[in-house]
């Protein structure tokens, strides 16, 4: 926890209400996201009990599994869920854009992409496991499932993989998105409770954050946001209702009583989800969000257009692919942190407190300084920035301007209450800087070491050249019967 985050939490305790830790919204919120509130059977890793789903607050669909231990009912539920999710995928592609590609070719990008929202990280894990449990299922043979079931599994796996990608908005957990923008006066563990978190951010009239969060501890008033259910509800309501359904042989009235009981557990969370969407939507969107959403749309377009050309995602990535994926995630994390800092002065203030950035007043400036040590002279202005920030950067560290990230430089020396910076990029192509590019004496500036694209070029061996230390070249992945034998529990 940074000093700024700790200060915001202390201020939240003093004020009795959550405090903003961002001035803009750092995530894309679709006009009609598909909200999913899943529940699973207690003691079962991926045995679904129910899900409330919909793209509008007044139009939820509740799907239940009357007997979650019944395989046929589980896969009938998966087929119904597939129709909802796949319809959302197909109807949120938008108009196709034509963009310039490599070698003069034209590449396509859908004008929109589907967005899934779940209450918490547990919901993300459940969708990931549900995807893994369904994408290998066979649509033929003795244990055939509906053709939409393995398709659903592949899409859920893809959404879960995109959730791991920093800055992606295709699959979001409400608690994570809210904590990105507000700090409460409770612990991080308590922030995982959506009702308690919303109590601090948007308490009901007449209550403050602590009082509203205390009410969230009542599982009758605010049932858990899933996927786990309340043990008291399991023992006193759910188990007897399932037993009554079994004894009735699937009677419609017994099913309806079970459905009504489950509905009481998901409806409060459903309403909280749409309140959270409204709070996030009310924040102004950060400048970098549109760019990151374009990358999400690119990823969605590519996966949608190549869906039928490959097997389902393997259980484990081969070594080279895993290394490349790790590198991509690390590079995306660095770029995401830089973009958030550029877009938001509160986030940049946190960078300054940790020593990754510094700000101050320009006390000395040499805008037309030239470096003539090479074959050709280069424009290399010098700035001295007086700062009281705790600069924890070494001489030679590359930095860029927070106000204009294209203006790049490097730290020459630190001392005497100031930092000497040599500007190296974003100055134009002439030996005289363009007007207004180089800060002058008296200007307030901020430089950060969080620069986009500074991760370097990755070089990985070809798949066929996988070293023996990593098992050598992997065999081509072909789904087998063993993949489909994985138990839901």
C-alpha positions as CSV (number, residue, x, y, z in Angstrom):
1,X,0.0,0.0,0.0
2,X,1.4,3.4,-1.0
3,X,1.5,6.4,1.3
4,X,-1.3,8.1,-0.8
5,X,-3.5,5.0,-0.6
6,X,-2.9,4.8,3.2
7,X,-3.8,8.5,3.5
8,X,-7.0,8.0,1.5
9,X,-8.0,5.2,3.8
10,X,-7.4,7.3,6.9
11,X,-9.4,10.1,5.4
12,X,-12.2,7.6,4.6
13,X,-12.3,6.6,8.2
14,X,-12.4,10.2,9.3
15,X,-15.1,11.2,6.8
16,X,-17.1,8.0,7.2
17,X,-17.2,7.6,3.4
18,X,-14.9,6.2,0.7
19,X,-12.5,8.7,-0.8
20,X,-11.5,8.9,-4.5
21,X,-8.1,7.7,-5.6
22,X,-8.7,8.6,-9.2
23,X,-10.1,11.7,-10.9
24,X,-11.1,9.8,-14.1
25,X,-12.4,6.4,-15.0
26,X,-9.6,4.0,-16.1
27,X,-11.9,1.3,-17.5
28,X,-14.3,1.1,-20.4
29,X,-17.9,0.6,-19.4
30,X,-20.1,-0.6,-22.3
31,X,-23.5,0.8,-23.0
32,X,-25.0,-2.6,-22.4
33,X,-22.6,-4.9,-20.6
34,X,-23.7,-8.5,-19.8
35,X,-23.9,-8.7,-16.1
36,X,-23.5,-12.2,-14.6
37,X,-24.1,-13.2,-11.0
38,X,-23.1,-16.9,-10.7
39,X,-23.7,-19.2,-7.8
40,X,-22.2,-22.7,-7.3
41,X,-23.0,-25.6,-5.1
42,X,-21.1,-25.6,-1.8
43,X,-18.2,-28.0,-1.7
44,X,-18.1,-28.4,-5.5
45,X,-15.4,-26.5,-7.5
46,X,-17.4,-25.9,-10.6
47,X,-20.9,-27.3,-10.1
48,X,-23.2,-24.4,-11.1
49,X,-26.3,-23.8,-9.0
50,X,-27.6,-20.7,-10.8
51,X,-26.7,-17.5,-12.7
52,X,-28.7,-14.3,-13.1
53,X,-27.7,-12.7,-16.3
54,X,-28.7,-9.7,-18.5
55,X,-27.7,-6.6,-20.3
56,X,-30.2,-4.3,-18.7
57,X,-31.1,-3.8,-15.0
58,X,-34.8,-4.4,-15.5
59,X,-34.4,-7.5,-17.7
60,X,-32.6,-10.3,-15.8
61,X,-32.7,-13.9,-16.7
62,X,-32.4,-16.5,-13.9
63,X,-31.0,-19.9,-14.9
64,X,-30.9,-22.6,-12.2
65,X,-29.8,-26.2,-11.8
66,X,-32.4,-27.9,-9.6
67,X,-30.0,-30.8,-8.9
68,X,-26.4,-29.6,-9.4
69,X,-25.1,-33.2,-9.0
70,X,-27.1,-34.3,-12.0
71,X,-24.8,-34.3,-15.1
72,X,-27.7,-33.8,-17.6
73,X,-29.1,-30.9,-15.7
74,X,-25.7,-29.2,-15.5
75,X,-25.1,-29.4,-19.2
76,X,-28.7,-28.3,-20.0
77,X,-27.9,-25.3,-17.8
78,X,-24.6,-24.7,-19.7
79,X,-26.5,-24.8,-23.0
80,X,-29.0,-22.2,-21.8
81,X,-26.2,-20.0,-20.5
82,X,-24.4,-20.5,-23.9
83,X,-27.4,-19.0,-25.7
84,X,-27.3,-15.9,-23.6
85,X,-23.5,-15.4,-23.7
86,X,-23.1,-16.2,-27.4
87,X,-26.0,-14.0,-28.4
88,X,-24.3,-11.2,-26.5
89,X,-21.1,-11.9,-28.3
90,X,-22.7,-11.9,-31.7
91,X,-24.8,-8.8,-31.2
92,X,-21.9,-6.6,-29.9
93,X,-19.6,-6.7,-32.8
94,X,-20.6,-3.4,-34.3
95,X,-19.8,-2.2,-37.7
96,X,-16.6,-3.4,-39.3
97,X,-13.7,-0.9,-39.6
98,X,-11.0,-1.2,-42.3
99,X,-7.6,-0.3,-41.1
100,X,-4.2,-0.2,-42.8
101,X,-2.2,-3.3,-42.1
102,X,1.3,-4.6,-43.0
103,X,2.6,-4.4,-46.6
104,X,-0.4,-2.3,-47.7
105,X,-2.9,-4.9,-46.7
106,X,-6.2,-4.0,-45.0
107,X,-7.1,-5.4,-41.7
108,X,-10.5,-5.5,-40.1
109,X,-11.6,-4.5,-36.6
110,X,-15.1,-4.7,-35.2
111,X,-16.6,-1.4,-34.1
112,X,-17.5,-2.8,-30.7
113,X,-16.9,-5.8,-28.4
114,X,-18.8,-7.7,-25.8
115,X,-18.2,-7.0,-22.1
116,X,-18.9,-9.3,-19.2
117,X,-19.1,-8.0,-15.6
118,X,-19.2,-10.2,-12.5
119,X,-19.4,-9.2,-8.8
120,X,-15.9,-10.2,-7.7
121,X,-12.7,-12.2,-8.4
122,X,-14.5,-15.4,-7.3
123,X,-16.9,-14.9,-10.2
124,X,-13.9,-14.6,-12.6
125,X,-12.4,-17.8,-11.3
126,X,-15.8,-19.6,-11.6
127,X,-16.1,-18.6,-15.3
128,X,-12.6,-19.7,-15.9
129,X,-13.2,-23.1,-14.4
130,X,-16.6,-23.4,-16.1
131,X,-14.9,-22.7,-19.4
132,X,-12.3,-25.3,-18.7
133,X,-15.0,-27.8,-17.8
134,X,-17.0,-27.3,-20.9
135,X,-14.7,-26.5,-23.8
136,X,-13.5,-30.1,-24.3
137,X,-17.0,-31.7,-24.2
138,X,-18.0,-33.9,-27.1
139,X,-21.1,-33.2,-29.1
140,X,-21.3,-36.8,-30.2
141,X,-21.3,-40.2,-28.6
142,X,-22.7,-41.5,-25.3
143,X,-22.2,-38.4,-23.3
144,X,-22.9,-35.8,-26.0
145,X,-23.7,-32.3,-25.1
146,X,-25.5,-29.5,-26.9
147,X,-23.3,-28.0,-29.7
148,X,-23.2,-24.6,-27.9
149,X,-21.7,-26.0,-24.7
150,X,-18.0,-26.4,-26.0
151,X,-18.3,-23.1,-27.8
152,X,-19.4,-21.4,-24.6
153,X,-16.4,-23.0,-22.8
154,X,-13.9,-21.6,-25.4
155,X,-15.4,-18.1,-25.1
156,X,-15.4,-18.2,-21.3
157,X,-11.8,-19.3,-21.3
158,X,-10.9,-16.5,-23.7
159,X,-12.7,-13.9,-21.6
160,X,-10.8,-15.2,-18.5
161,X,-7.5,-15.0,-20.3
162,X,-8.2,-11.4,-21.3
163,X,-9.0,-10.5,-17.7
164,X,-5.4,-11.4,-16.9
165,X,-4.3,-8.7,-19.4
166,X,-3.7,-5.4,-17.6
167,X,-6.0,-2.7,-18.9
168,X,-8.4,-5.0,-20.6
169,X,-12.1,-4.3,-20.1
170,X,-13.6,-7.3,-21.7
171,X,-14.2,-9.2,-18.4
172,X,-14.4,-7.1,-15.2
173,X,-15.0,-7.8,-11.5
174,X,-17.0,-5.1,-9.9
175,X,-15.0,-5.1,-6.6
176,X,-11.8,-4.6,-8.6
177,X,-13.1,-1.8,-10.7
178,X,-14.5,0.1,-7.7
179,X,-11.3,-0.3,-5.7
180,X,-9.4,1.1,-8.6
181,X,-11.2,4.4,-8.1
182,X,-12.1,4.6,-4.4
183,X,-10.5,3.8,-1.1
184,X,-12.5,2.7,1.9
185,X,-11.8,2.7,5.6
186,X,-12.0,-1.1,5.8
187,X,-9.4,-3.8,5.1
188,X,-8.7,-5.1,1.6
189,X,-10.3,-8.4,2.5
190,X,-13.5,-6.6,3.5
191,X,-13.4,-4.7,0.2
192,X,-13.9,-8.0,-1.5
193,X,-17.5,-7.9,-0.2
194,X,-19.4,-6.0,-2.8
195,X,-22.2,-4.9,-0.5
196,X,-19.7,-3.6,2.1
197,X,-17.7,-1.9,-0.6
198,X,-20.8,-0.2,-2.0
199,X,-21.8,0.8,1.5
200,X,-18.6,2.9,1.9
201,X,-18.8,4.4,-1.6
202,X,-22.6,5.0,-1.9
203,X,-24.2,4.6,1.5
204,X,-28.0,4.8,1.8
205,X,-29.6,8.0,3.1
206,X,-29.1,8.5,6.8
207,X,-26.1,6.1,7.0
208,X,-22.3,6.5,6.8
209,X,-19.9,4.0,5.3
210,X,-19.1,2.0,8.5
211,X,-22.9,1.7,9.3
212,X,-23.7,0.6,5.7
213,X,-20.8,-1.9,5.7
214,X,-22.0,-3.3,9.0
215,X,-25.4,-4.0,7.5
216,X,-23.7,-5.9,4.7
217,X,-22.6,-8.5,7.3
218,X,-26.2,-9.6,7.6
219,X,-26.5,-12.5,5.0
220,X,-30.3,-12.3,5.1
221,X,-30.3,-8.6,4.0
222,X,-27.3,-8.9,1.8
223,X,-26.6,-12.5,0.7
224,X,-23.0,-13.2,-0.4
225,X,-22.3,-12.0,-3.9
226,X,-21.2,-15.5,-5.0
227,X,-20.2,-17.8,-6.3
228,X,-20.2,-19.3,-2.8
229,X,-23.6,-19.2,-0.9
230,X,-24.3,-18.6,2.7
231,X,-23.9,-21.8,4.8
232,X,-27.1,-21.0,6.8
233,X,-29.1,-20.6,3.6
234,X,-27.5,-23.9,2.3
235,X,-28.6,-25.9,5.4
236,X,-31.9,-24.4,6.2
237,X,-33.3,-23.4,2.7
238,X,-31.4,-24.8,-0.2
239,X,-30.8,-28.4,0.9
240,X,-34.5,-29.0,1.9
241,X,-35.6,-27.4,-1.4
242,X,-33.4,-29.6,-3.5
243,X,-34.5,-32.7,-1.5
244,X,-38.1,-31.7,-2.0
245,X,-37.5,-31.4,-5.7
246,X,-35.8,-34.8,-5.8
247,X,-38.7,-36.4,-3.9
248,X,-41.2,-34.8,-6.3
249,X,-39.5,-36.4,-9.3
250,X,-39.0,-33.0,-10.9
251,X,-42.4,-31.5,-10.2
252,X,-42.9,-28.0,-11.6
253,X,-44.1,-26.5,-8.3
254,X,-41.1,-27.9,-6.4
255,X,-38.8,-26.4,-9.1
256,X,-40.5,-23.1,-8.8
257,X,-40.1,-23.0,-5.0
258,X,-36.4,-23.8,-5.5
259,X,-36.1,-21.1,-8.1
260,X,-37.8,-18.5,-5.8
261,X,-35.4,-19.4,-3.0
262,X,-32.4,-18.9,-5.2
263,X,-33.8,-15.7,-6.6
264,X,-33.7,-14.2,-3.1
265,X,-29.9,-14.8,-3.0
266,X,-29.0,-13.3,-6.4
267,X,-31.4,-10.3,-6.7
268,X,-29.7,-8.1,-4.1
269,X,-26.3,-8.6,-5.8
270,X,-27.9,-8.0,-9.2
271,X,-29.1,-4.6,-8.0
272,X,-25.7,-3.8,-6.5
273,X,-24.0,-4.6,-9.8
274,X,-26.1,-2.1,-11.7
275,X,-25.5,0.6,-9.0
276,X,-21.8,0.0,-9.4
277,X,-22.1,0.3,-13.2
278,X,-23.9,3.6,-12.7
279,X,-21.2,5.0,-10.3
280,X,-18.4,4.0,-12.7
281,X,-20.2,5.4,-15.7
282,X,-20.7,8.8,-14.0
283,X,-16.9,9.3,-13.9
284,X,-15.3,11.0,-16.9
285,X,-13.4,8.5,-19.1
286,X,-9.6,8.7,-19.0
287,X,-7.9,9.5,-22.3
288,X,-6.1,6.2,-22.5
289,X,-9.3,4.1,-22.1
290,X,-10.3,4.4,-25.8
291,X,-6.9,3.2,-26.9
292,X,-7.0,0.2,-24.6
293,X,-10.6,-0.6,-25.8
294,X,-9.3,-0.5,-29.4
295,X,-6.8,-3.2,-28.4
296,X,-9.6,-5.2,-26.8
297,X,-11.6,-4.9,-30.0
298,X,-8.6,-6.0,-32.0
299,X,-8.2,-9.1,-29.8
300,X,-11.9,-9.9,-30.0
301,X,-11.9,-9.5,-33.8
302,X,-9.0,-11.8,-34.2
303,X,-10.4,-14.5,-32.0
304,X,-13.9,-14.3,-33.5
305,X,-12.5,-14.5,-37.1
306,X,-10.2,-17.4,-36.3
307,X,-12.5,-19.3,-33.9
308,X,-13.1,-22.2,-36.2
309,X,-9.5,-22.6,-37.4
310,X,-8.0,-24.0,-34.1
311,X,-8.6,-26.5,-31.4
312,X,-9.9,-25.4,-28.0
313,X,-7.3,-23.8,-25.8
314,X,-5.0,-26.4,-24.3
315,X,-4.9,-27.0,-20.6
316,X,-1.3,-25.9,-20.5
317,X,0.7,-23.6,-22.8
318,X,3.9,-25.0,-24.3
319,X,7.1,-23.4,-23.0
320,X,7.6,-20.8,-25.8
321,X,4.0,-19.7,-25.8
322,X,4.0,-19.4,-22.0
323,X,7.1,-17.3,-22.0
324,X,5.8,-15.1,-24.7
325,X,2.5,-14.7,-22.9
326,X,4.3,-13.8,-19.6
327,X,6.4,-11.2,-21.5
328,X,3.2,-9.7,-23.1
329,X,1.5,-9.4,-19.7
330,X,4.5,-7.7,-18.1
331,X,4.8,-5.3,-21.0
332,X,1.1,-4.6,-20.8
333,X,1.3,-4.0,-17.1
334,X,4.1,-1.4,-17.5
335,X,2.2,0.4,-20.3
336,X,-1.0,0.3,-18.2
337,X,0.6,1.9,-15.2
338,X,2.2,4.6,-17.4
339,X,-1.1,5.4,-19.1
340,X,-3.0,5.7,-15.8
341,X,-0.3,8.0,-14.5
342,X,-0.4,10.2,-17.6
343,X,-4.2,10.4,-17.5
344,X,-4.7,11.0,-13.8
345,X,-2.9,13.5,-11.5
346,X,-3.8,11.5,-8.5
347,X,-2.1,8.4,-9.9
348,X,0.9,10.5,-10.9
349,X,1.0,11.8,-7.3
350,X,1.3,8.3,-6.1
351,X,4.2,7.7,-8.5
352,X,5.9,10.8,-7.1
353,X,5.5,9.6,-3.5
354,X,7.1,6.3,-4.4
355,X,10.0,8.0,-6.1
356,X,9.2,6.7,-9.6
357,X,8.4,10.3,-10.7
358,X,9.3,13.8,-9.7
359,X,7.8,17.3,-10.2
360,X,8.9,20.8,-9.6
361,X,9.9,24.1,-11.1
362,X,12.4,24.6,-13.9
363,X,15.2,26.7,-12.4
364,X,17.7,26.4,-15.3
365,X,17.2,25.8,-19.0
366,X,19.5,25.4,-22.0
367,X,16.9,24.9,-24.8
368,X,19.4,25.1,-27.8
369,X,22.2,23.0,-26.4
370,X,23.8,20.6,-28.9
371,X,25.6,17.4,-28.4
372,X,28.4,17.4,-30.9
373,X,30.3,14.3,-29.8
374,X,29.0,12.1,-32.7
375,X,29.2,12.4,-36.4
376,X,26.3,14.8,-36.5
377,X,25.2,17.4,-33.9
378,X,22.1,16.5,-32.0
379,X,19.7,18.8,-30.1
380,X,20.0,17.9,-26.5
381,X,18.4,20.6,-24.2
382,X,19.2,20.6,-20.5
383,X,16.7,21.3,-17.7
384,X,17.3,21.6,-14.0
385,X,14.2,20.9,-12.0
386,X,14.0,22.0,-8.3
387,X,12.0,19.4,-6.5
388,X,11.2,18.3,-3.0
389,X,10.0,14.8,-4.1
390,X,11.9,11.7,-2.8
391,X,13.6,10.9,-6.1
392,X,14.7,7.3,-6.1
393,X,16.0,7.1,-9.7
394,X,19.6,6.6,-10.8
395,X,21.5,8.9,-13.2
396,X,21.0,7.5,-16.7
397,X,17.4,6.5,-16.1
398,X,15.1,7.3,-19.0
399,X,12.1,9.5,-18.2
400,X,9.4,11.3,-20.1
401,X,7.1,14.3,-19.4
402,X,3.9,13.5,-17.7
403,X,2.1,16.3,-19.6
404,X,3.6,15.3,-23.0
405,X,4.8,11.7,-22.9
406,X,6.4,12.1,-26.3
407,X,9.0,14.4,-24.7
408,X,11.6,12.0,-23.5
409,X,14.9,12.4,-21.7
410,X,17.3,10.9,-19.2
411,X,18.5,11.9,-15.8
412,X,22.1,13.3,-15.8
413,X,22.5,14.0,-12.1
414,X,20.6,14.3,-8.9
415,X,21.6,16.7,-6.1
416,X,21.3,20.0,-4.5
417,X,17.5,19.8,-4.3
418,X,17.2,19.4,-8.0
419,X,17.4,17.0,-10.9
420,X,19.3,17.7,-14.1
421,X,17.5,16.2,-17.1
422,X,18.8,16.0,-20.7
423,X,16.0,15.9,-23.3
424,X,16.5,13.3,-26.0
425,X,13.3,12.9,-27.9
426,X,10.1,14.6,-29.0
427,X,11.9,17.7,-30.0
428,X,11.3,17.7,-33.7
429,X,13.9,17.0,-36.4
430,X,15.7,20.4,-36.5
431,X,18.6,21.6,-34.4
432,X,16.3,24.3,-32.9
433,X,13.4,23.1,-30.8
434,X,9.9,23.9,-31.9
435,X,8.1,26.6,-30.0
436,X,6.6,25.6,-26.7
437,X,8.2,22.1,-26.7
438,X,11.0,22.7,-24.2
439,X,9.9,24.0,-20.8
440,X,11.3,27.3,-19.8
441,X,12.5,28.7,-16.5
442,X,9.6,29.0,-14.1
443,X,7.5,26.3,-15.7
444,X,6.1,23.5,-13.4
445,X,7.0,20.1,-14.9
446,X,6.7,16.5,-13.9
447,X,8.9,13.7,-15.2
448,X,8.3,10.0,-14.7
449,X,10.2,6.8,-15.3
450,X,7.0,5.0,-16.2
451,X,7.3,5.2,-20.0
452,X,5.3,3.2,-22.5
453,X,7.2,0.8,-24.7
454,X,10.3,0.7,-22.6
455,X,10.2,-3.0,-22.0
456,X,12.3,-3.8,-25.0
457,X,11.9,-6.2,-27.9
458,X,11.5,-9.8,-26.9
459,X,13.3,-12.6,-28.7
460,X,12.0,-16.1,-28.2
461,X,13.0,-19.3,-30.0
462,X,10.8,-20.8,-32.6
463,X,8.5,-23.6,-31.3
464,X,10.7,-26.1,-33.1
465,X,13.7,-24.8,-31.3
466,X,12.4,-25.1,-27.7
467,X,15.5,-26.0,-25.6
468,X,15.8,-29.4,-24.0
469,X,15.8,-27.7,-20.6
470,X,12.1,-26.9,-21.3
471,X,11.2,-30.3,-22.6
472,X,12.3,-29.8,-26.2
473,X,10.0,-29.2,-29.1
474,X,6.4,-29.9,-27.9
475,X,4.1,-32.2,-29.9
476,X,1.2,-30.7,-31.7
477,X,-1.7,-30.4,-29.4
478,X,-4.7,-32.6,-30.3
479,X,-7.7,-32.9,-27.9
480,X,-8.1,-36.4,-26.5
481,X,-10.8,-38.2,-24.6
482,X,-8.8,-37.5,-21.4
483,X,-9.6,-33.8,-21.8
484,X,-13.3,-34.3,-21.7
485,X,-13.1,-36.6,-18.6
486,X,-12.3,-33.7,-16.3
487,X,-14.8,-33.7,-13.5
488,X,-16.8,-30.6,-12.7
489,X,-16.2,-31.2,-9.0
